[in-house]
Amino acid sequence: MASSLGKMLYQASLAARIPRLYQALATDREFRYCAKCISSGFQAAIAQIPGIVHCPIHGEIHRNSCIHCGARTQPYFLNSDHLPSFSCTECGSPLGGELLIDRRVDAWATPDRLDRLDPIHTWLERINTSKDIHWMNVSEWSTTLQSPEGTRDHTRYAVFGVLRSRLLPDNTVPESNLDQEPEVFGPFVVTQGVKSSPDLTEAEYGTILRRIALPTELQNYREHFRTPSFGVAVPVSPLVPPHLHAHLIWRAQFEKVTSIYCEPYSRSNFCAVAIPQLLNVKVNLLESMISNRLINEGILTATWNASVKIAVEWHRMQLSFREVPPPEAERSWLIAVDRWANRLGCWRHRNYFPIAMIKVKDTITGKDQLYFVVA
């Protein structure tokens, strides 16, 4: 019986239903459940999507820990020999209700109003079958917030939010509870049949260099910076305004940065190296879709916004160090710099990609459009 149930559950799982974006939307790190659903031996597959906070059937919050002892649930997986447990693996209490029903098949029952899952199932099917939406770098995309080690839940929240609110809007699908909505830049219409130039003009590139030049007021804060091995100066004090720190992070994405020097790119390398590597896409793919003149403003603005978000988070952490004695604060700073190196330095060197690139076909005009997203 377990074998046949396991096969049936897998066929209804998200891994089988939405293989294209399953890992970007759902988590396997833990078993998520509605306490009322699981009290009758039922778990909706959509509970594994962190962006869906509440059960559509009962309105209960989706949990990832035991309501009795607080222990985290086990990783979620299905195969022919394994079914998720309805009880806590630590204290043995049922995850929902009062009865232990793991092996009591006679007590298992689907809840009333199962049809309340239909809108989200239909929406997920649209995502999986849509040929109009291509999230170019979703598997590598990260948010600007520092997540706990090994988790991508905040990124999954953001992916869900962008799809639900901007790309495939549907009011029948539950909203995510992100504190801040991702910023979406675009659409930038892709020019069909026009070969883009691999170079910016001298004037256009000059404008970019002037924009990323460091503000003169940085000189007033030189003593409050330290330069780690990754070559980009980092504030050691919350006296440094976040927007000045953001300038250093922003500029590093458009320069050759090493532990010894920073050197501006040439015009051609800016288009052929800096921008494609910032987005983690192939240069020929990028050039075939949009000219550099059109992409310029969107990329620079998205990169600036990502830099500001990171700098603000770093400033908030610096403020927390004020409550710590100096020797411990120094140690905390070094640990934080090491942990944040991918955000504080040159992103492409650390395989960190905070800007999502999404291609969407306009169903009315038939033209491709590009969006850039920062969360």
JOTACOR-V57462 format. One record per pair of residues at least 24 apart in sequence whose C-alpha atoms are under 10 Angstrom apart, sorted by the first residue. I is the first residue (numbers start at 1). J is the second residue. Records with the same first field share a line. If there is no record, write none. Layout:
I=J, J
//
This chain:
1=80, 81, 105
2=79, 80, 81, 82, 83, 103
3=79, 80, 81, 82, 83
4=79, 80, 81
5=78, 79, 80, 81, 82, 83
6=77, 78, 79, 80, 81, 82, 83, 84
7=78, 79, 80, 81, 82, 83
8=78, 79, 80
9=43, 44, 45, 78, 79, 80, 83
10=45, 77, 78, 79, 80, 83
11=78
12=44, 45
13=44, 45, 46, 48, 77, 78
14=44, 45, 46, 47, 48, 49, 121, 124
15=45, 77, 78
17=45, 121, 124, 125, 128
18=121, 124, 125, 126, 127, 128, 129
19=128
20=127, 128, 129
21=124, 127, 128, 135, 138, 139, 159
22=48, 49, 124, 128, 156
23=49, 138, 139, 152, 156
24=49, 138, 139, 140, 141, 152, 153, 155, 156, 157, 158, 159, 160
25=49, 50, 51, 52, 138, 152, 153, 155, 156, 157, 158, 159, 160, 161
26=50, 51, 52, 152, 153, 156, 157, 160
27=75, 76, 151, 152, 153, 156
28=74, 75, 76, 77
29=64, 73, 74, 75, 76, 77, 150, 151, 152, 153
30=63, 64, 65, 72, 73, 74, 75, 76, 77
31=62, 63, 64, 65, 72, 73, 74, 75, 76, 77, 84, 85, 86
32=61, 62, 63, 64, 65, 72, 73, 74, 75, 76
33=60, 61, 62, 63, 64, 65, 73, 86, 95, 96
34=58, 59, 60, 61, 62, 63, 64, 95, 96
35=60, 61, 62, 63, 66, 67, 86, 94, 95, 96, 97
36=60, 61, 95, 96, 97, 111
37=95, 96, 97, 109, 110, 111, 112
38=85, 86, 87, 94, 95, 96, 97, 101, 102, 108, 109, 110, 111
39=86, 87, 94, 95, 96, 97, 98, 99, 100, 101, 102, 107, 108, 109, 111
40=86, 96, 97, 99, 100, 101, 102, 104, 105, 106, 107, 108, 109, 110, 111
41=85, 86, 96, 100, 101, 102, 103, 104, 105, 106, 107, 108, 109, 110, 111
42=86, 108, 109, 110, 111
43=84, 86, 110, 111
44=110, 114, 117
45=117, 121
46=117, 120, 121, 124
48=76
49=153, 156, 157, 160
50=152, 153, 154, 155, 156, 157, 158, 160, 176, 177
51=153, 154, 155, 156, 157, 158, 159, 160, 161, 164, 174, 175, 176, 177, 178
52=120, 157, 160, 161, 173, 174, 175, 176, 177
53=157, 174, 175, 176, 177
54=174, 175, 176, 177
55=116, 117, 174
56=113, 114, 115, 116, 117, 118, 119, 120, 173, 174
57=111, 112, 113, 114, 115, 116, 117
58=111, 112, 113, 114, 116
63=95
64=95
65=95
66=90, 91, 92, 93, 94, 95, 96
67=93, 94, 95, 96
68=92, 93, 94, 95, 96
69=93
116=172, 173
117=173
118=172, 173
119=170, 171, 172, 173, 174
120=170, 172, 173, 174
121=173
122=173
123=163, 164, 168, 169, 170, 172, 173
124=164, 168, 173
126=168
127=163, 164, 167, 168
130=168, 360
131=360, 361
132=167, 359, 360, 361, 362, 363, 366, 368, 369
133=163, 167, 168, 358, 359, 360, 361, 362, 368, 369, 370
134=357, 358, 359, 360, 361, 370
135=159, 356, 357, 358, 359, 360, 370, 371
136=279, 280, 281, 356, 357, 358, 359
137=279, 280, 281, 353, 355, 356, 357, 358
138=353, 355, 356, 357, 358
139=353, 356
140=279, 280, 351, 352, 353, 354, 355, 356
141=279, 280, 351, 352, 353, 354, 355, 356, 357, 373, 374, 375
142=351, 352, 353, 354, 355, 356, 374, 375
143=182, 306, 309, 310, 343, 352, 353, 354, 355, 356, 373, 374, 375
144=305, 306, 307, 308, 309, 310, 311, 313, 343, 352, 353, 354, 355, 374, 375
145=306, 309, 310, 313, 314, 343, 354, 375
146=310, 313, 314, 339, 340, 343
149=339
154=178, 375
155=354, 375
157=181, 182, 375
158=182, 183, 373, 374, 375
159=356, 373, 375
162=373, 375
167=358, 360, 371
178=375
180=375
181=374, 375
182=373, 374, 375
183=302, 305, 306, 355, 372, 373, 374, 375
184=298, 302, 355, 356, 357, 371, 372, 373, 374, 375
185=297, 298, 299, 301, 302, 357, 370, 371, 372, 373, 374
186=295, 298, 358, 369, 370, 371, 372, 373
187=298, 358, 359, 360, 362, 368, 369, 370, 371, 372
188=290, 294, 295, 297, 298, 359, 360, 368, 369, 370, 371, 372
189=289, 290, 291, 294, 295, 359, 360, 361, 362, 367, 368, 369, 370, 371
190=288, 289, 290, 291, 294, 295, 359, 360, 361, 367, 368, 369, 370
191=288, 289, 290, 291, 294, 367, 368, 369
192=288, 289, 290, 367, 368
193=288, 289
194=288, 289, 290, 291
195=287, 288, 289, 290, 291
196=286, 287, 288, 289, 290, 291, 292, 293, 294
197=268, 271, 287, 288, 290, 291, 292, 293
198=267, 268, 269, 270, 271, 272, 283, 284, 287, 291, 292
199=266, 267, 268, 269, 270, 271, 272, 291, 292, 293
200=267, 268, 270, 271, 291, 292, 293, 296
201=267, 268, 292, 293
202=267
204=267, 293, 296
205=266, 267, 268, 270, 296
206=267
208=254, 296, 297, 300
209=251, 254, 264, 265
211=247, 251, 300
212=247, 248, 250, 251, 252, 253, 254, 255, 300, 304
213=247, 248, 250, 251
214=244, 247, 248, 250, 251
215=244, 247, 248
216=244
217=244
218=244, 245, 247, 248
227=259, 260
228=259, 334, 337, 338, 341, 344, 345
229=258, 259, 260, 338, 341, 345
230=257, 258, 259, 260, 338, 341, 342, 344, 345, 346, 349, 350
231=257, 258, 259, 260, 261, 262, 344, 345, 346
232=257, 258, 259, 260, 261, 262, 341, 344, 345, 346
233=344, 345
234=311, 314, 337, 341, 344, 345
235=311, 314, 315, 318, 333, 337
236=314, 315, 318, 321, 329, 330, 333, 334, 337
237=315, 317, 318, 319, 321, 322, 333
238=314, 315, 316, 317, 318, 319, 320, 321, 322
239=315, 318, 319
240=315, 318
241=311, 312, 315
242=307, 308, 309, 310, 311, 312, 313, 314, 315, 316
243=304, 307, 308, 309, 311, 312, 315
244=308, 311
245=307, 308, 310, 311, 312, 314, 315, 344
246=303, 304, 305, 306, 307, 308, 309, 310, 311, 312, 314, 344
247=304, 307, 308, 311
248=307, 311, 344, 345, 346
249=303, 304, 306, 307, 308, 310, 311, 343, 344, 345, 346, 347
250=300, 301, 302, 303, 304, 305, 306, 307, 308, 344, 345, 346, 347
251=303, 304, 307, 345, 346
252=344, 345, 346, 347, 348
253=277, 278, 300, 303, 304, 307, 345, 346, 347, 348, 349
254=278, 300, 303, 346
255=346
256=346
257=345, 346, 349
258=345, 346, 349
271=295, 296
274=348
275=299, 300, 348
276=348
277=347, 348, 349, 351, 353
278=303, 346, 347, 348, 349, 351, 352, 353, 354, 355, 356
279=347, 348, 352, 353, 354, 355, 356, 357, 372
280=348, 351, 352, 353, 355, 356, 357
281=357
289=359, 368, 369, 370
290=368, 369, 370
295=370, 372
298=370, 371, 372, 373
299=355, 357, 371, 372, 373
301=372
302=354, 355, 356, 372, 373, 374
303=354, 355, 372, 373, 374
304=374
305=355, 373, 374, 375
306=343, 353, 354, 355, 373, 374, 375
307=343, 344, 354, 374
309=374, 375
310=340, 343, 344, 354
311=343, 344
314=340, 343, 344
//
